[in-house]
């Protein structure tokens, strides 16, 4: 995860642990969103999801979220 002086970037963790996000997607945050929580709220509007994978949570862009569902 990359931290910027202004705001926070939430990047996609990819469809699985051994696959990176094909789009290298990151949430397009509102300029007013500075914390990870606010940025994730922006992402949810665009279809991003937060999912549990093993013992930790991952952020998935709409495309990777679909890939994950298709595999089940
Ligand atoms: Zn993705």
PDB file of the backbone (N, CA, C, O) and the ligand in Angstrom, with CONECT records:
HET     ZN  A 101       1
ATOM      1  N   UNK A   1       0.844  -1.199   0.000  1.00  0.00           N
ATOM      2  CA  UNK A   1       0.000   0.000   0.000  1.00  0.00           C
ATOM      3  C   UNK A   1       0.875   1.243   0.000  1.00  0.00           C
ATOM      4  O   UNK A   1       1.859   1.326   0.735  1.00  0.00           O
ATOM      5  N   UNK A   2       0.514   2.183  -0.812  1.00  0.00           N
ATOM      6  CA  UNK A   2       1.292   3.401  -0.936  1.00  0.00           C
ATOM      7  C   UNK A   2       0.605   4.549  -0.209  1.00  0.00           C
ATOM      8  O   UNK A   2      -0.592   4.779  -0.376  1.00  0.00           O
ATOM      9  N   UNK A   3       1.359   5.247   0.577  1.00  0.00           N
ATOM     10  CA  UNK A   3       0.803   6.398   1.277  1.00  0.00           C
ATOM     11  C   UNK A   3       1.234   7.679   0.585  1.00  0.00           C
ATOM     12  O   UNK A   3       2.398   7.849   0.225  1.00  0.00           O
ATOM     13  N   UNK A   4       0.286   8.563   0.408  1.00  0.00           N
ATOM     14  CA  UNK A   4       0.583   9.857  -0.198  1.00  0.00           C
ATOM     15  C   UNK A   4       0.457  10.939   0.861  1.00  0.00           C
ATOM     16  O   UNK A   4      -0.254  10.778   1.853  1.00  0.00           O
ATOM     17  N   UNK A   5       1.167  12.060   0.634  1.00  0.00           N
ATOM     18  CA  UNK A   5       1.075  13.166   1.599  1.00  0.00           C
ATOM     19  C   UNK A   5      -0.369  13.622   1.804  1.00  0.00           C
ATOM     20  O   UNK A   5      -0.771  13.939   2.923  1.00  0.00           O
ATOM     21  N   UNK A   6      -1.142  13.654   0.722  1.00  0.00           N
ATOM     22  CA  UNK A   6      -2.548  14.030   0.867  1.00  0.00           C
ATOM     23  C   UNK A   6      -3.393  12.782   0.660  1.00  0.00           C
ATOM     24  O   UNK A   6      -3.297  12.125  -0.377  1.00  0.00           O
ATOM     25  N   UNK A   7      -4.208  12.462   1.635  1.00  0.00           N
ATOM     26  CA  UNK A   7      -5.146  11.381   1.458  1.00  0.00           C
ATOM     27  C   UNK A   7      -4.516  10.013   1.515  1.00  0.00           C
ATOM     28  O   UNK A   7      -3.339   9.860   1.841  1.00  0.00           O
ATOM     29  N   UNK A   8      -5.319   9.024   1.193  1.00  0.00           N
ATOM     30  CA  UNK A   8      -4.939   7.635   1.313  1.00  0.00           C
ATOM     31  C   UNK A   8      -5.343   6.932   0.042  1.00  0.00           C
ATOM     32  O   UNK A   8      -6.396   7.215  -0.529  1.00  0.00           O
ATOM     33  N   UNK A   9      -4.500   6.011  -0.404  1.00  0.00           N
ATOM     34  CA  UNK A   9      -4.879   5.227  -1.565  1.00  0.00           C
ATOM     35  C   UNK A   9      -5.339   3.849  -1.116  1.00  0.00           C
ATOM     36  O   UNK A   9      -4.681   3.195  -0.306  1.00  0.00           O
ATOM     37  N   UNK A  10      -6.452   3.425  -1.639  1.00  0.00           N
ATOM     38  CA  UNK A  10      -6.904   2.059  -1.433  1.00  0.00           C
ATOM     39  C   UNK A  10      -6.778   1.354  -2.771  1.00  0.00           C
ATOM     40  O   UNK A  10      -7.493   1.671  -3.722  1.00  0.00           O
ATOM     41  N   UNK A  11      -5.858   0.388  -2.839  1.00  0.00           N
ATOM     42  CA  UNK A  11      -5.613  -0.317  -4.093  1.00  0.00           C
ATOM     43  C   UNK A  11      -6.221  -1.708  -4.031  1.00  0.00           C
ATOM     44  O   UNK A  11      -6.388  -2.286  -2.957  1.00  0.00           O
ATOM     45  N   UNK A  12      -6.545  -2.228  -5.198  1.00  0.00           N
ATOM     46  CA  UNK A  12      -7.142  -3.555  -5.286  1.00  0.00           C
ATOM     47  C   UNK A  12      -6.106  -4.625  -4.944  1.00  0.00           C
ATOM     48  O   UNK A  12      -4.951  -4.544  -5.363  1.00  0.00           O
ATOM     49  N   UNK A  13      -6.536  -5.624  -4.180  1.00  0.00           N
ATOM     50  CA  UNK A  13      -5.635  -6.715  -3.798  1.00  0.00           C
ATOM     51  C   UNK A  13      -5.652  -7.867  -4.793  1.00  0.00           C
ATOM     52  O   UNK A  13      -4.920  -8.841  -4.621  1.00  0.00           O
ATOM     53  N   UNK A  14      -6.470  -7.769  -5.823  1.00  0.00           N
ATOM     54  CA  UNK A  14      -6.481  -8.796  -6.854  1.00  0.00           C
ATOM     55  C   UNK A  14      -7.440  -9.929  -6.548  1.00  0.00           C
ATOM     56  O   UNK A  14      -7.870 -10.099  -5.408  1.00  0.00           O
ATOM     57  N   UNK A  15      -7.777 -10.715  -7.582  1.00  0.00           N
ATOM     58  CA  UNK A  15      -8.796 -11.759  -7.441  1.00  0.00           C
ATOM     59  C   UNK A  15      -8.386 -12.903  -6.524  1.00  0.00           C
ATOM     60  O   UNK A  15      -9.259 -13.594  -5.997  1.00  0.00           O
ATOM     61  N   UNK A  16      -7.095 -13.129  -6.312  1.00  0.00           N
ATOM     62  CA  UNK A  16      -6.667 -14.171  -5.374  1.00  0.00           C
ATOM     63  C   UNK A  16      -5.267 -13.844  -4.891  1.00  0.00           C
ATOM     64  O   UNK A  16      -4.635 -12.905  -5.377  1.00  0.00           O
ATOM     65  N   UNK A  17      -4.783 -14.625  -3.928  1.00  0.00           N
ATOM     66  CA  UNK A  17      -3.484 -14.301  -3.327  1.00  0.00           C
ATOM     67  C   UNK A  17      -2.340 -14.395  -4.325  1.00  0.00           C
ATOM     68  O   UNK A  17      -1.335 -13.699  -4.182  1.00  0.00           O
ATOM     69  N   UNK A  18      -2.483 -15.257  -5.346  1.00  0.00           N
ATOM     70  CA  UNK A  18      -1.383 -15.411  -6.307  1.00  0.00           C
ATOM     71  C   UNK A  18      -1.642 -14.671  -7.612  1.00  0.00           C
ATOM     72  O   UNK A  18      -0.883 -14.819  -8.570  1.00  0.00           O
ATOM     73  N   UNK A  19      -2.699 -13.883  -7.657  1.00  0.00           N
ATOM     74  CA  UNK A  19      -2.976 -13.106  -8.871  1.00  0.00           C
ATOM     75  C   UNK A  19      -3.128 -11.641  -8.517  1.00  0.00           C
ATOM     76  O   UNK A  19      -3.843 -11.278  -7.584  1.00  0.00           O
ATOM     77  N   UNK A  20      -2.441 -10.807  -9.280  1.00  0.00           N
ATOM     78  CA  UNK A  20      -2.588  -9.370  -9.064  1.00  0.00           C
ATOM     79  C   UNK A  20      -3.798  -8.858  -9.819  1.00  0.00           C
ATOM     80  O   UNK A  20      -4.304  -9.510 -10.733  1.00  0.00           O
ATOM     81  N   UNK A  21      -4.243  -7.706  -9.431  1.00  0.00           N
ATOM     82  CA  UNK A  21      -5.362  -7.085 -10.126  1.00  0.00           C
ATOM     83  C   UNK A  21      -4.961  -6.779 -11.562  1.00  0.00           C
ATOM     84  O   UNK A  21      -3.949  -6.113 -11.780  1.00  0.00           O
ATOM     85  N   UNK A  22      -5.731  -7.248 -12.557  1.00  0.00           N
ATOM     86  CA  UNK A  22      -5.375  -7.006 -13.959  1.00  0.00           C
ATOM     87  C   UNK A  22      -5.383  -5.529 -14.318  1.00  0.00           C
ATOM     88  O   UNK A  22      -4.711  -5.115 -15.261  1.00  0.00           O
ATOM     89  N   UNK A  23      -6.128  -4.746 -13.583  1.00  0.00           N
ATOM     90  CA  UNK A  23      -6.213  -3.317 -13.881  1.00  0.00           C
ATOM     91  C   UNK A  23      -5.322  -2.472 -12.979  1.00  0.00           C
ATOM     92  O   UNK A  23      -5.246  -1.256 -13.155  1.00  0.00           O
ATOM     93  N   UNK A  24      -4.642  -3.102 -12.008  1.00  0.00           N
ATOM     94  CA  UNK A  24      -3.922  -2.349 -10.983  1.00  0.00           C
ATOM     95  C   UNK A  24      -4.796  -1.236 -10.439  1.00  0.00           C
ATOM     96  O   UNK A  24      -4.366  -0.090 -10.306  1.00  0.00           O
ATOM     97  N   UNK A  25      -6.021  -1.593 -10.130  1.00  0.00           N
ATOM     98  CA  UNK A  25      -7.027  -0.590  -9.795  1.00  0.00           C
ATOM     99  C   UNK A  25      -6.800   0.023  -8.427  1.00  0.00           C
ATOM    100  O   UNK A  25      -6.309  -0.627  -7.504  1.00  0.00           O
ATOM    101  N   UNK A  26      -7.166   1.274  -8.320  1.00  0.00           N
ATOM    102  CA  UNK A  26      -7.181   1.967  -7.033  1.00  0.00           C
ATOM    103  C   UNK A  26      -8.448   2.808  -6.988  1.00  0.00           C
ATOM    104  O   UNK A  26      -8.939   3.282  -8.012  1.00  0.00           O
ATOM    105  N   UNK A  27      -8.956   2.978  -5.794  1.00  0.00           N
ATOM    106  CA  UNK A  27     -10.189   3.753  -5.629  1.00  0.00           C
ATOM    107  C   UNK A  27      -9.942   5.197  -6.059  1.00  0.00           C
ATOM    108  O   UNK A  27      -8.932   5.808  -5.711  1.00  0.00           O
ATOM    109  N   UNK A  28     -10.886   5.713  -6.816  1.00  0.00           N
ATOM    110  CA  UNK A  28     -10.832   7.144  -7.129  1.00  0.00           C
ATOM    111  C   UNK A  28     -11.506   7.872  -5.992  1.00  0.00           C
ATOM    112  O   UNK A  28     -12.732   7.946  -5.914  1.00  0.00           O
ATOM    113  N   UNK A  29     -10.685   8.406  -5.117  1.00  0.00           N
ATOM    114  CA  UNK A  29     -11.229   9.026  -3.907  1.00  0.00           C
ATOM    115  C   UNK A  29     -11.654  10.459  -4.167  1.00  0.00           C
ATOM    116  O   UNK A  29     -11.088  11.154  -5.012  1.00  0.00           O
ATOM    117  N   UNK A  30     -12.649  10.877  -3.431  1.00  0.00           N
ATOM    118  CA  UNK A  30     -13.026  12.283  -3.454  1.00  0.00           C
ATOM    119  C   UNK A  30     -11.890  13.095  -2.835  1.00  0.00           C
ATOM    120  O   UNK A  30     -11.138  12.594  -1.998  1.00  0.00           O
ATOM    121  N   UNK A  31     -11.778  14.320  -3.247  1.00  0.00           N
ATOM    122  CA  UNK A  31     -10.702  15.172  -2.731  1.00  0.00           C
ATOM    123  C   UNK A  31     -10.851  15.377  -1.227  1.00  0.00           C
ATOM    124  O   UNK A  31      -9.876  15.647  -0.524  1.00  0.00           O
ATOM    125  N   UNK A  32     -12.081  15.245  -0.747  1.00  0.00           N
ATOM    126  CA  UNK A  32     -12.334  15.449   0.679  1.00  0.00           C
ATOM    127  C   UNK A  32     -12.066  14.202   1.510  1.00  0.00           C
ATOM    128  O   UNK A  32     -12.121  14.256   2.738  1.00  0.00           O
ATOM    129  N   UNK A  33     -11.777  13.082   0.857  1.00  0.00           N
ATOM    130  CA  UNK A  33     -11.574  11.840   1.592  1.00  0.00           C
ATOM    131  C   UNK A  33     -10.106  11.655   1.926  1.00  0.00           C
ATOM    132  O   UNK A  33      -9.281  11.457   1.034  1.00  0.00           O
ATOM    133  N   UNK A  34      -9.781  11.718   3.198  1.00  0.00           N
ATOM    134  CA  UNK A  34      -8.387  11.657   3.616  1.00  0.00           C
ATOM    135  C   UNK A  34      -8.036  10.344   4.304  1.00  0.00           C
ATOM    136  O   UNK A  34      -6.898   9.884   4.210  1.00  0.00           O
ATOM    137  N   UNK A  35      -8.979   9.747   4.981  1.00  0.00           N
ATOM    138  CA  UNK A  35      -8.668   8.523   5.717  1.00  0.00           C
ATOM    139  C   UNK A  35      -9.050   7.299   4.892  1.00  0.00           C
ATOM    140  O   UNK A  35      -9.858   7.383   3.968  1.00  0.00           O
ATOM    141  N   UNK A  36      -8.457   6.165   5.240  1.00  0.00           N
ATOM    142  CA  UNK A  36      -8.755   4.928   4.519  1.00  0.00           C
ATOM    143  C   UNK A  36     -10.247   4.625   4.575  1.00  0.00           C
ATOM    144  O   UNK A  36     -10.828   4.131   3.609  1.00  0.00           O
ATOM    145  N   UNK A  37     -10.855   4.925   5.712  1.00  0.00           N
ATOM    146  CA  UNK A  37     -12.280   4.664   5.860  1.00  0.00           C
ATOM    147  C   UNK A  37     -13.118   5.491   4.887  1.00  0.00           C
ATOM    148  O   UNK A  37     -14.075   4.993   4.294  1.00  0.00           O
ATOM    149  N   UNK A  38     -12.749   6.747   4.737  1.00  0.00           N
ATOM    150  CA  UNK A  38     -13.485   7.610   3.807  1.00  0.00           C
ATOM    151  C   UNK A  38     -13.258   7.185   2.361  1.00  0.00           C
ATOM    152  O   UNK A  38     -14.180   7.193   1.545  1.00  0.00           O
ATOM    153  N   UNK A  39     -12.017   6.813   2.057  1.00  0.00           N
ATOM    154  CA  UNK A  39     -11.717   6.387   0.692  1.00  0.00           C
ATOM    155  C   UNK A  39     -12.478   5.101   0.358  1.00  0.00           C
ATOM    156  O   UNK A  39     -12.981   4.944  -0.754  1.00  0.00           O
ATOM    157  N   UNK A  40     -12.559   4.185   1.324  1.00  0.00           N
ATOM    158  CA  UNK A  40     -13.314   2.948   1.076  1.00  0.00           C
ATOM    159  C   UNK A  40     -14.799   3.238   0.863  1.00  0.00           C
ATOM    160  O   UNK A  40     -15.466   2.555   0.086  1.00  0.00           O
ATOM    161  N   UNK A  41     -15.301   4.238   1.549  1.00  0.00           N
ATOM    162  CA  UNK A  41     -16.697   4.629   1.335  1.00  0.00           C
ATOM    163  C   UNK A  41     -16.877   5.139  -0.090  1.00  0.00           C
ATOM    164  O   UNK A  41     -17.898   4.863  -0.719  1.00  0.00           O
ATOM    165  N   UNK A  42     -15.900   5.878  -0.605  1.00  0.00           N
ATOM    166  CA  UNK A  42     -15.949   6.316  -2.003  1.00  0.00           C
ATOM    167  C   UNK A  42     -15.953   5.104  -2.926  1.00  0.00           C
ATOM    168  O   UNK A  42     -16.700   5.061  -3.903  1.00  0.00           O
ATOM    169  N   UNK A  43     -15.117   4.123  -2.612  1.00  0.00           N
ATOM    170  CA  UNK A  43     -15.017   2.937  -3.452  1.00  0.00           C
ATOM    171  C   UNK A  43     -16.314   2.152  -3.497  1.00  0.00           C
ATOM    172  O   UNK A  43     -16.688   1.620  -4.542  1.00  0.00           O
ATOM    173  N   UNK A  44     -16.997   2.078  -2.370  1.00  0.00           N
ATOM    174  CA  UNK A  44     -18.253   1.314  -2.350  1.00  0.00           C
ATOM    175  C   UNK A  44     -19.264   1.872  -3.335  1.00  0.00           C
ATOM    176  O   UNK A  44     -20.066   1.133  -3.906  1.00  0.00           O
ATOM    177  N   UNK A  45     -19.218   3.187  -3.530  1.00  0.00           N
ATOM    178  CA  UNK A  45     -20.128   3.775  -4.505  1.00  0.00           C
ATOM    179  C   UNK A  45     -19.828   3.289  -5.912  1.00  0.00           C
ATOM    180  O   UNK A  45     -20.723   3.216  -6.755  1.00  0.00           O
ATOM    181  N   UNK A  46     -18.559   2.955  -6.167  1.00  0.00           N
ATOM    182  CA  UNK A  46     -18.166   2.474  -7.499  1.00  0.00           C
ATOM    183  C   UNK A  46     -18.192   0.953  -7.587  1.00  0.00           C
ATOM    184  O   UNK A  46     -17.792   0.391  -8.607  1.00  0.00           O
ATOM    185  N   UNK A  47     -18.654   0.281  -6.544  1.00  0.00           N
ATOM    186  CA  UNK A  47     -18.775  -1.172  -6.611  1.00  0.00           C
ATOM    187  C   UNK A  47     -17.652  -1.934  -5.927  1.00  0.00           C
ATOM    188  O   UNK A  47     -17.597  -3.159  -6.030  1.00  0.00           O
ATOM    189  N   UNK A  48     -16.765  -1.250  -5.240  1.00  0.00           N
ATOM    190  CA  UNK A  48     -15.695  -1.934  -4.503  1.00  0.00           C
ATOM    191  C   UNK A  48     -16.264  -2.684  -3.310  1.00  0.00           C
ATOM    192  O   UNK A  48     -17.275  -2.293  -2.726  1.00  0.00           O
ATOM    193  N   UNK A  49     -15.581  -3.777  -2.963  1.00  0.00           N
ATOM    194  CA  UNK A  49     -16.011  -4.565  -1.812  1.00  0.00           C
ATOM    195  C   UNK A  49     -14.812  -4.866  -0.920  1.00  0.00           C
ATOM    196  O   UNK A  49     -13.669  -4.939  -1.372  1.00  0.00           O
ATOM    197  N   UNK A  50     -15.113  -5.037   0.354  1.00  0.00           N
ATOM    198  CA  UNK A  50     -14.089  -5.440   1.306  1.00  0.00           C
ATOM    199  C   UNK A  50     -14.423  -6.869   1.699  1.00  0.00           C
ATOM    200  O   UNK A  50     -15.513  -7.125   2.210  1.00  0.00           O
ATOM    201  N   UNK A  51     -13.521  -7.794   1.476  1.00  0.00           N
ATOM    202  CA  UNK A  51     -13.816  -9.191   1.773  1.00  0.00           C
ATOM    203  C   UNK A  51     -12.778  -9.789   2.690  1.00  0.00           C
ATOM    204  O   UNK A  51     -11.640  -9.323   2.753  1.00  0.00           O
ATOM    205  N   UNK A  52     -13.180 -10.826   3.400  1.00  0.00           N
ATOM    206  CA  UNK A  52     -12.250 -11.549   4.259  1.00  0.00           C
ATOM    207  C   UNK A  52     -11.591 -12.645   3.438  1.00  0.00           C
ATOM    208  O   UNK A  52     -12.266 -13.433   2.776  1.00  0.00           O
ATOM    209  N   UNK A  53     -10.276 -12.684   3.487  1.00  0.00           N
ATOM    210  CA  UNK A  53      -9.527 -13.745   2.808  1.00  0.00           C
ATOM    211  C   UNK A  53      -8.577 -14.308   3.850  1.00  0.00           C
ATOM    212  O   UNK A  53      -7.590 -13.667   4.210  1.00  0.00           O
ATOM    213  N   UNK A  54      -8.876 -15.515   4.337  1.00  0.00           N
ATOM    214  CA  UNK A  54      -8.061 -16.074   5.404  1.00  0.00           C
ATOM    215  C   UNK A  54      -8.222 -15.226   6.643  1.00  0.00           C
ATOM    216  O   UNK A  54      -9.337 -15.024   7.124  1.00  0.00           O
ATOM    217  N   UNK A  55      -7.111 -14.725   7.166  1.00  0.00           N
ATOM    218  CA  UNK A  55      -7.159 -13.985   8.424  1.00  0.00           C
ATOM    219  C   UNK A  55      -7.176 -12.480   8.237  1.00  0.00           C
ATOM    220  O   UNK A  55      -7.160 -11.731   9.214  1.00  0.00           O
ATOM    221  N   UNK A  56      -7.209 -12.033   6.994  1.00  0.00           N
ATOM    222  CA  UNK A  56      -7.182 -10.585   6.815  1.00  0.00           C
ATOM    223  C   UNK A  56      -8.206 -10.140   5.787  1.00  0.00           C
ATOM    224  O   UNK A  56      -8.779 -10.953   5.061  1.00  0.00           O
ATOM    225  N   UNK A  57      -8.421  -8.849   5.739  1.00  0.00           N
ATOM    226  CA  UNK A  57      -9.382  -8.268   4.818  1.00  0.00           C
ATOM    227  C   UNK A  57      -8.660  -7.764   3.585  1.00  0.00           C
ATOM    228  O   UNK A  57      -7.549  -7.240   3.664  1.00  0.00           O
ATOM    229  N   UNK A  58      -9.306  -7.930   2.452  1.00  0.00           N
ATOM    230  CA  UNK A  58      -8.737  -7.433   1.206  1.00  0.00           C
ATOM    231  C   UNK A  58      -9.733  -6.482   0.557  1.00  0.00           C
ATOM    232  O   UNK A  58     -10.943  -6.577   0.765  1.00  0.00           O
ATOM    233  N   UNK A  59      -9.194  -5.567  -0.230  1.00  0.00           N
ATOM    234  CA  UNK A  59     -10.032  -4.649  -0.993  1.00  0.00           C
ATOM    235  C   UNK A  59     -10.093  -5.144  -2.434  1.00  0.00           C
ATOM    236  O   UNK A  59      -9.069  -5.457  -3.040  1.00  0.00           O
ATOM    237  N   UNK A  60     -11.300  -5.210  -2.968  1.00  0.00           N
ATOM    238  CA  UNK A  60     -11.469  -5.698  -4.336  1.00  0.00           C
ATOM    239  C   UNK A  60     -12.201  -4.666  -5.186  1.00  0.00           C
ATOM    240  O   UNK A  60     -13.230  -4.123  -4.784  1.00  0.00           O
ATOM    241  N   UNK A  61     -11.649  -4.408  -6.365  1.00  0.00           N
ATOM    242  CA  UNK A  61     -12.345  -3.544  -7.307  1.00  0.00           C
ATOM    243  C   UNK A  61     -13.516  -4.327  -7.905  1.00  0.00           C
ATOM    244  O   UNK A  61     -13.571  -5.548  -7.756  1.00  0.00           O
ATOM    245  N   UNK A  62     -14.450  -3.651  -8.576  1.00  0.00           N
ATOM    246  CA  UNK A  62     -15.644  -4.337  -9.089  1.00  0.00           C
ATOM    247  C   UNK A  62     -15.292  -5.532  -9.974  1.00  0.00           C
ATOM    248  O   UNK A  62     -15.964  -6.562  -9.925  1.00  0.00           O
ATOM    249  N   UNK A  63     -14.254  -5.399 -10.771  1.00  0.00           N
ATOM    250  CA  UNK A  63     -13.881  -6.476 -11.680  1.00  0.00           C
ATOM    251  C   UNK A  63     -13.368  -7.703 -10.926  1.00  0.00           C
ATOM    252  O   UNK A  63     -13.764  -8.826 -11.239  1.00  0.00           O
ATOM    253  N   UNK A  64     -12.500  -7.504  -9.946  1.00  0.00           N
ATOM    254  CA  UNK A  64     -11.960  -8.635  -9.193  1.00  0.00           C
ATOM    255  C   UNK A  64     -13.031  -9.225  -8.279  1.00  0.00           C
ATOM    256  O   UNK A  64     -13.017 -10.427  -8.013  1.00  0.00           O
ATOM    257  N   UNK A  65     -13.934  -8.421  -7.808  1.00  0.00           N
ATOM    258  CA  UNK A  65     -15.031  -8.920  -6.988  1.00  0.00           C
ATOM    259  C   UNK A  65     -15.862  -9.908  -7.803  1.00  0.00           C
ATOM    260  O   UNK A  65     -16.297 -10.934  -7.281  1.00  0.00           O
ATOM    261  N   UNK A  66     -16.080  -9.603  -9.071  1.00  0.00           N
ATOM    262  CA  UNK A  66     -16.823 -10.499  -9.957  1.00  0.00           C
ATOM    263  C   UNK A  66     -16.043 -11.792 -10.177  1.00  0.00           C
ATOM    264  O   UNK A  66     -16.618 -12.879 -10.130  1.00  0.00           O
ATOM    265  N   UNK A  67     -14.749 -11.680 -10.413  1.00  0.00           N
ATOM    266  CA  UNK A  67     -13.917 -12.875 -10.620  1.00  0.00           C
ATOM    267  C   UNK A  67     -14.004 -13.808  -9.420  1.00  0.00           C
ATOM    268  O   UNK A  67     -14.114 -15.024  -9.578  1.00  0.00           O
ATOM    269  N   UNK A  68     -13.953 -13.242  -8.231  1.00  0.00           N
ATOM    270  CA  UNK A  68     -13.990 -14.049  -7.018  1.00  0.00           C
ATOM    271  C   UNK A  68     -15.302 -14.810  -6.914  1.00  0.00           C
ATOM    272  O   UNK A  68     -15.326 -15.982  -6.539  1.00  0.00           O
ATOM    273  N   UNK A  69     -16.383 -14.135  -7.247  1.00  0.00           N
ATOM    274  CA  UNK A  69     -17.690 -14.773  -7.149  1.00  0.00           C
ATOM    275  C   UNK A  69     -17.819 -15.903  -8.158  1.00  0.00           C
ATOM    276  O   UNK A  69     -18.407 -16.939  -7.846  1.00  0.00           O
ATOM    277  N   UNK A  70     -17.280 -15.726  -9.366  1.00  0.00           N
ATOM    278  CA  UNK A  70     -17.418 -16.740 -10.409  1.00  0.00           C
ATOM    279  C   UNK A  70     -16.701 -18.022 -10.055  1.00  0.00           C
ATOM    280  O   UNK A  70     -17.083 -19.097 -10.518  1.00  0.00           O
ATOM    281  N   UNK A  71     -15.669 -17.922  -9.243  1.00  0.00           N
ATOM    282  CA  UNK A  71     -14.894 -19.115  -8.902  1.00  0.00           C
ATOM    283  C   UNK A  71     -15.592 -20.009  -7.880  1.00  0.00           C
ATOM    284  O   UNK A  71     -15.231 -21.175  -7.724  1.00  0.00           O
ATOM    285  N   UNK A  72     -16.583 -19.470  -7.189  1.00  0.00           N
ATOM    286  CA  UNK A  72     -17.234 -20.264  -6.149  1.00  0.00           C
ATOM    287  C   UNK A  72     -18.340 -21.134  -6.693  1.00  0.00           C
ATOM    288  O   UNK A  72     -18.983 -21.861  -5.935  1.00  0.00           O
TER     289      UNK A  72
HETATM  290 ZN    ZN A 101      -8.970  -5.507  -9.075  1.00  0.00          ZN
END
